[in-house]
Amino acid sequence: MYQMTREMYQLANALGIELIDQSPAPALSNAKASPSDAIEIIRGIGLAMKEKAPDHRMSTVTVRLF
């Protein structure tokens, strides 16, 4: 997640797109953090999800409506 966020940040900068911190994953803070600080941010997100939404499952499945 850290590496993907860093790459996304570099791409956004190259395209003139401003990243922001938005819940649940603070993309800007994560991209600008040191690797060890970013890992703590990511762990914090995981712990919060475990506490607040333990049955939530991420999915990359896309539903095509037509």
C-alpha positions in Angstrom: 0.0 0.0 0.0 2.9 2.4 0.8 4.6 1.8 -2.5 1.4 2.1 -4.5 0.5 5.4 -2.7 4.0 6.8 -3.4 3.7 5.9 -7.1 0.2 7.4 -7.2 1.6 10.6 -5.6 4.3 10.8 -8.2 1.9 10.3 -11.1 -0.5 12.9 -9.7 2.3 15.4 -9.3 3.4 14.8 -12.9 -0.2 15.4 -14.1 -0.7 18.5 -11.9 -3.3 16.7 -9.7 -3.4 17.6 -6.0 -3.7 14.6 -3.6 -5.5 15.1 -0.4 -6.0 13.2 2.8 -9.4 11.6 2.8 -10.8 8.9 5.0 -10.2 6.0 5.3 -6.8 6.2 3.7 -4.9 9.5 4.0 -3.1 9.3 0.6 -1.1 12.6 1.0 0.2 11.9 4.5 1.1 8.3 3.5 2.9 9.4 0.3 4.9 12.0 2.1 5.8 9.9 5.2 8.9 7.9 5.7 8.6 4.2 5.1 8.4 3.4 8.8 5.9 6.2 9.5 3.8 5.1 6.5 3.7 1.6 7.8 2.3 2.9 11.1 -0.3 4.9 9.3 -1.4 1.8 7.3 -1.4 -0.4 10.5 -3.6 2.3 12.1 -6.1 2.0 9.3 -6.1 -1.7 9.6 -6.7 -1.6 13.4 -9.5 0.9 13.0 -11.2 -1.3 10.4 -10.8 -4.3 12.6 -12.4 -2.4 15.5 -15.2 -0.5 13.6 -16.0 -2.9 10.8 -14.7 -6.3 11.5 -16.8 -8.0 8.8 -15.9 -5.6 6.0 -14.1 -7.1 3.0 -12.4 -5.2 0.3 -13.2 -6.2 -3.3 -11.9 -5.3 -6.7 -14.8 -6.8 -8.4 -16.5 -4.4 -10.8 -20.2 -4.8 -11.6 -21.1 -3.9 -15.2 -24.7 -2.6 -15.3 -25.2 -2.6 -19.1 
